[in-house]
Amino acid sequence: MSHMDKIVFPDNVSFIINKLNTHGFEAFIVGGCVRDSILGRTPNDWDITTNALPQHIKSIFEKTYDTGIRHGTVSVAVDGENIEVTTYRIDGGYSDHRRPDSVKFTSNLKEDLARRDFTINAIAYHPEEGLVDYFEGLKDLESGVIRAVGDAEQRFHEDALRMLRTIRFSAQLGFNIERATFDAIARSAGLIKNISSERIRDEINKILISQNPMYFDYLYETGLLHHIIPELTVCYQTRQNNPYHVYNVAGHIMHTVNSVKNTSILRWTMLLHDIGKPSQMTTDDKGIDHFYGHQEVSAELADVILNRLRFDKDSIRESENNG
C-alpha cells in the first residue's frame, strides 16, 4: 500500500477541495491530518491550505465563520462540521515569541510550508497531485525523527511553544529528536517564559499521558524544566543511597509515572508525590539516605506547582487526595 492509499478524505473535505479547484484555486490538506494518515492514525481534524484569499473562500461557500481571518483562516461549515481553510501565507516578525505580528498572503505553496514548525507537519496532499513534501517530512516520518523546518532556533524564537511541542510529539509518536533541533531547544529554553501557564500545562499533560511519559526527561535535558518546574530539577541531582531504591529521586519519580494508568490525575500525582525529597534528605552514619517528612513538603510544593500551572481547583483537590 502506498502512502497515498492511506489518506482517505471525509466527504466534506473532498467537497471543499473540489469546489475550490472548480473555481480555479489550488487546495491541499496539510499538517497533522496528512502526518497522522500516513502513520495509520485517525486525524483529530482536517486542515486545508489554499491560494484562495479569505474573501474568495467566503464568496464560494454558503456558510463560513471568520475564526482566524487576521491570519487568513476561514472555517467552512459543511454537513454540520467546521473545516478550517487557510490562505497560503508568509509570517512577519514574532515580537511576543508566540504569534506573528503580521502575515502576508502568497500564491506559493512552498513559502507557506516553509513557515511551519516540523518537517512531519509540512507535508501537503491533493488526491490527484499526491504528496507535496519540500522538506523531507516523509523521510523523517519513516525514520521516526522530529526535525524543525529550516533553522530550528529561528522556529523556536518565532514561537517558543514549539519547544514543548517538539518533546510532546516525540513522546506521542515515540520519535527521536534530531540533534540540531534538540540543541536549539537547549539554547532557547529561556524563551518559554513568554508562553502562558495554561499552554505549558497542556503540553506537559500530553507528554505525561502519552505512551512514552519517560520522554519527560527531555524537559530536564534541554533546560526547559528549570523554567517551568524548577522544583523538579533538583530531583534529577538528588541520589537515593538506600536499600529500597535503585534510582535517584527523578528516576524513581518517572518510573512511578510510567507504572500507573495514563490518566492526567494519576500521572501528575506520581510526578509530584516525592518532589519534596531533596530538601528533606539526611544521611546516617552508615551512609544511608533518608527523607523524613518529605510527604508533607511534597504536598505543599505540589499545591504551589499546580496553582502556578493554572489547574482547576477540583483537579488540585483530586491530586492531593490521590497523593
C-alpha positions as CSV (number, residue, x, y, z in Angstrom):
1,M,0.0,0.0,0.0
2,S,1.4,3.4,-0.9
3,H,1.3,6.4,1.4
4,M,-1.4,8.0,-0.8
5,D,-3.6,4.9,-0.3
6,K,-3.7,5.6,3.4
7,I,-5.2,9.1,3.0
8,V,-8.9,8.9,2.9
9,F,-10.8,12.2,3.0
10,P,-14.1,12.7,4.7
11,D,-16.7,13.8,2.2
12,N,-16.9,17.3,3.5
13,V,-13.2,17.8,3.0
14,S,-13.4,16.4,-0.5
15,F,-16.3,18.8,-1.2
16,I,-14.3,21.8,-0.1
17,I,-11.2,20.9,-2.1
18,N,-13.2,20.1,-5.3
19,K,-15.2,23.3,-5.1
20,L,-12.0,25.4,-4.6
21,N,-10.5,23.6,-7.6
22,T,-13.6,24.2,-9.7
23,H,-13.3,27.9,-9.0
24,G,-9.6,27.8,-10.2
25,F,-7.8,27.7,-6.9
26,E,-5.3,25.3,-5.5
27,A,-6.3,23.4,-2.3
28,F,-4.5,20.7,-0.3
29,I,-4.9,19.1,3.1
30,V,-1.9,19.9,5.2
31,G,-0.2,19.3,8.5
32,G,-1.4,16.9,11.2
33,C,-4.1,15.2,9.2
34,V,-1.5,14.2,6.5
35,R,1.0,13.1,9.1
36,D,-1.5,11.0,11.0
37,S,-3.0,9.5,7.9
38,I,0.5,8.3,6.7
39,L,1.1,6.9,10.2
40,G,-2.2,5.0,10.1
41,R,-3.6,7.1,12.9
42,T,-7.1,8.7,12.8
43,P,-6.7,12.5,12.3
44,N,-8.3,14.7,15.0
45,D,-9.2,17.3,12.5
46,W,-8.6,18.2,8.8
47,D,-7.0,21.5,7.7
48,I,-7.0,22.8,4.2
49,T,-4.5,25.3,2.7
50,T,-5.2,27.2,-0.5
51,N,-4.1,30.1,-2.7
52,A,-7.7,31.5,-2.5
53,L,-7.8,34.6,-0.4
54,P,-10.2,34.8,2.5
55,Q,-12.8,36.9,0.6
56,H,-12.7,34.3,-2.2
57,I,-13.4,31.5,0.3
58,K,-16.2,33.4,1.9
59,S,-17.8,34.1,-1.5
60,I,-17.5,30.4,-2.7
61,F,-19.1,28.7,0.3
62,E,-22.5,29.3,1.7
63,K,-21.7,29.1,5.4
64,T,-18.4,30.4,6.8
65,Y,-17.0,31.8,10.0
66,D,-14.1,34.2,10.5
67,T,-12.3,32.1,13.0
68,G,-8.8,33.5,12.3
69,I,-9.4,36.0,9.5
70,R,-6.4,38.1,10.5
71,H,-4.2,35.2,9.8
72,G,-6.1,34.0,6.7
73,T,-8.2,31.3,8.3
74,V,-11.9,30.9,7.5
75,S,-14.0,28.0,8.8
76,V,-16.2,26.4,6.2
77,A,-19.3,24.7,7.5
78,V,-20.3,21.5,5.6
79,D,-22.5,18.7,6.9
80,G,-22.6,20.2,10.4
81,E,-18.8,20.3,10.8
82,N,-16.4,23.3,10.5
83,I,-13.3,22.8,8.4
84,E,-10.5,25.4,8.7
85,V,-9.3,26.7,5.3
86,T,-6.3,28.9,5.4
87,T,-4.7,31.0,2.7
88,Y,-1.0,30.4,1.8
89,R,0.9,32.9,3.9
90,I,4.3,34.2,4.9
91,D,4.6,35.2,8.6
92,G,6.1,38.5,9.7
93,G,8.0,39.0,12.9
94,Y,7.1,37.4,16.2
95,S,7.7,40.1,18.8
96,D,5.9,38.1,21.6
97,H,7.6,34.8,20.6
98,R,4.2,33.2,20.1
99,R,2.2,34.6,17.2
100,P,3.2,36.6,14.1
101,D,2.8,40.3,14.3
102,S,1.6,40.3,10.7
103,V,1.1,37.9,7.8
104,K,1.4,38.4,4.0
105,F,-0.6,36.2,1.7
106,T,1.3,34.3,-1.0
107,S,0.4,32.2,-4.0
108,N,3.3,29.9,-3.4
109,L,2.7,26.7,-1.5
110,K,6.3,26.1,-0.7
111,E,6.5,29.5,1.0
112,D,3.6,28.6,3.2
113,L,5.0,25.2,4.1
114,A,8.4,26.8,5.0
115,R,6.8,28.7,7.9
116,R,5.6,25.6,9.6
117,D,7.2,24.0,12.7
118,F,8.3,20.5,11.9
119,T,9.0,18.6,8.6
120,I,6.4,16.0,9.5
121,N,3.8,18.8,9.7
122,A,4.9,20.5,6.5
123,I,3.5,17.9,4.1
124,A,0.6,18.8,1.8
125,Y,-1.6,16.4,-0.2
126,H,-4.0,16.5,-3.1
127,P,-5.8,13.4,-4.3
128,E,-4.6,14.0,-7.9
129,E,-1.2,15.7,-7.3
130,G,-0.2,13.4,-4.5
131,L,2.2,14.4,-1.7
132,V,4.0,17.8,-1.7
133,D,7.0,17.4,0.5
134,Y,9.6,20.1,0.1
135,F,11.3,19.5,3.4
136,E,11.6,15.7,3.5
137,G,8.9,15.2,6.1
138,L,8.1,11.8,4.7
139,K,11.7,10.7,5.2
140,D,11.5,11.9,8.8
141,L,8.2,10.1,9.4
142,E,9.7,6.9,8.1
143,S,12.9,7.4,10.2
144,G,10.9,8.4,13.3
145,V,12.5,11.8,13.7
146,I,11.2,15.2,14.9
147,R,13.1,17.9,12.9
148,A,12.4,21.6,12.7
149,V,11.7,23.1,9.2
150,G,14.7,25.2,8.2
151,D,16.6,26.9,11.1
152,A,15.4,25.3,14.3
153,E,16.5,28.2,16.5
154,Q,14.5,30.6,14.3
155,R,11.5,28.4,14.6
156,F,11.7,28.5,18.4
157,H,12.3,32.2,18.6
158,E,9.2,32.7,16.4
159,D,7.0,30.5,18.7
160,A,8.5,29.3,21.9
161,L,5.7,26.8,22.5
162,R,7.2,24.8,19.6
163,M,10.0,23.7,22.0
164,L,7.4,21.9,24.2
165,R,5.6,20.6,21.1
166,T,8.9,19.0,19.9
167,I,9.0,16.9,23.1
168,R,5.3,16.3,23.1
169,F,5.3,14.9,19.5
170,S,8.4,12.8,20.3
171,A,6.5,11.3,23.3
172,Q,3.2,10.8,21.4
173,L,4.8,9.2,18.4
174,G,7.8,7.5,20.0
175,F,10.2,9.5,17.7
176,N,13.7,10.8,18.3
177,I,14.5,14.5,18.3
178,E,17.0,15.4,15.6
179,R,20.2,16.7,17.2
180,A,20.3,20.2,15.8
181,T,16.6,20.7,16.8
182,F,17.4,19.4,20.3
183,D,20.4,21.7,20.7
184,A,18.3,24.7,19.5
185,I,15.8,24.0,22.3
186,A,18.7,23.9,24.9
187,R,19.9,27.3,23.6
188,S,16.4,28.8,23.5
189,A,14.9,27.3,26.7
190,G,14.5,30.7,28.5
191,L,12.1,31.8,25.9
192,I,9.4,29.5,27.4
193,K,8.7,32.3,29.8
194,N,6.8,34.0,27.0
195,I,4.2,31.2,26.9
196,S,1.1,31.2,29.2
197,S,0.9,28.7,32.1
198,E,-2.2,27.1,30.6
199,R,-0.5,26.3,27.3
200,I,2.6,25.0,29.1
201,R,0.4,22.8,31.3
202,D,-1.5,21.4,28.4
203,E,1.7,20.4,26.5
204,I,3.2,18.8,29.6
205,N,0.0,16.9,30.3
206,K,0.1,15.5,26.8
207,I,3.6,14.3,27.4
208,L,2.7,12.6,30.7
209,I,-0.4,10.8,29.4
210,S,1.3,9.6,26.2
211,Q,2.6,6.1,25.8
212,N,6.1,7.4,26.4
213,P,6.0,9.5,29.6
214,M,9.7,8.9,30.3
215,Y,10.3,11.4,27.5
216,F,9.5,14.0,30.2
217,D,13.3,13.7,30.9
218,Y,13.9,15.7,27.7
219,L,12.5,18.7,29.6
220,Y,15.4,18.4,32.1
221,E,18.0,17.6,29.5
222,T,17.1,20.7,27.4
223,G,16.9,23.1,30.4
224,L,13.1,23.7,29.8
225,L,12.2,22.2,33.2
226,H,14.3,24.8,35.0
227,H,12.0,27.5,33.7
228,I,8.7,25.5,34.2
229,I,9.0,23.4,37.3
230,P,12.4,24.3,38.9
231,E,11.4,22.3,42.0
232,L,11.8,19.1,39.9
233,T,15.3,19.9,38.5
234,V,17.0,19.2,41.8
235,C,15.3,15.8,41.9
236,Y,17.5,14.8,38.9
237,Q,20.5,15.7,41.0
238,T,19.5,14.0,44.3
239,R,20.8,10.5,44.9
240,Q,19.0,7.8,47.0
241,N,21.6,5.7,48.7
242,N,19.0,3.5,50.3
243,P,18.5,-0.3,50.1
244,Y,14.9,0.3,48.9
245,H,15.9,2.5,45.9
246,V,17.9,1.9,42.8
247,Y,17.3,5.3,41.1
248,N,17.9,8.9,42.0
249,V,14.8,10.8,43.1
250,A,13.8,11.8,39.5
251,G,14.4,8.3,38.2
252,H,12.2,6.9,40.9
253,I,9.5,9.6,40.1
254,M,9.5,8.9,36.4
255,H,9.3,5.1,36.9
256,T,6.2,5.6,39.1
257,V,4.7,7.9,36.5
258,N,5.3,5.2,33.9
259,S,3.7,2.5,36.0
260,V,0.3,4.0,36.6
261,K,-2.7,4.3,34.2
262,N,-2.2,7.1,31.8
263,T,-4.8,9.5,33.2
264,S,-3.9,13.1,33.9
265,I,-4.7,13.0,37.6
266,L,-2.7,9.8,38.3
267,R,0.3,10.8,36.3
268,W,0.5,14.3,37.8
269,T,0.1,12.8,41.3
270,M,3.0,10.5,40.7
271,L,5.1,13.3,39.1
272,L,4.8,15.4,42.3
273,H,4.5,12.8,45.0
274,D,8.2,12.8,46.0
275,I,9.1,16.3,44.9
276,G,9.9,17.3,48.5
277,K,12.6,14.7,49.0
278,P,15.7,16.8,48.1
279,S,15.1,19.3,50.8
280,Q,14.5,16.6,53.4
281,M,17.5,14.3,52.6
282,T,19.7,13.3,55.5
283,T,22.5,10.7,55.6
284,D,23.0,8.5,58.6
285,D,26.4,7.2,59.9
286,K,26.1,4.2,57.7
287,G,25.9,6.3,54.5
288,I,22.2,5.5,54.0
289,D,20.0,8.4,52.8
290,H,16.6,9.2,54.5
291,F,13.9,11.6,53.6
292,Y,11.9,12.1,56.8
293,G,8.9,14.4,56.4
294,H,9.1,14.6,52.6
295,Q,5.4,13.7,52.2
296,E,4.2,17.0,53.8
297,V,6.8,19.0,51.9
298,S,5.8,17.3,48.6
299,A,2.1,18.1,49.2
300,E,2.9,21.8,49.8
301,L,5.1,22.0,46.7
302,A,2.6,20.2,44.6
303,D,-0.1,22.7,45.6
304,V,2.2,25.6,44.6
305,I,3.1,24.0,41.2
306,L,-0.5,23.0,40.3
307,N,-1.7,26.5,41.0
308,R,1.2,28.0,39.1
309,L,0.2,25.9,36.1
310,R,-3.4,27.1,36.5
311,F,-5.0,23.7,37.2
312,D,-8.6,24.0,38.3
313,K,-9.4,23.6,42.0
314,D,-11.1,20.2,41.5
315,S,-8.1,18.7,39.8
316,I,-5.8,20.0,42.5
317,R,-8.0,18.6,45.2
318,E,-8.2,15.2,43.5
319,S,-4.4,15.1,43.0
320,E,-4.0,15.8,46.7
321,N,-6.4,13.0,47.6
322,N,-4.6,10.6,45.4
323,G,-1.3,11.6,46.8
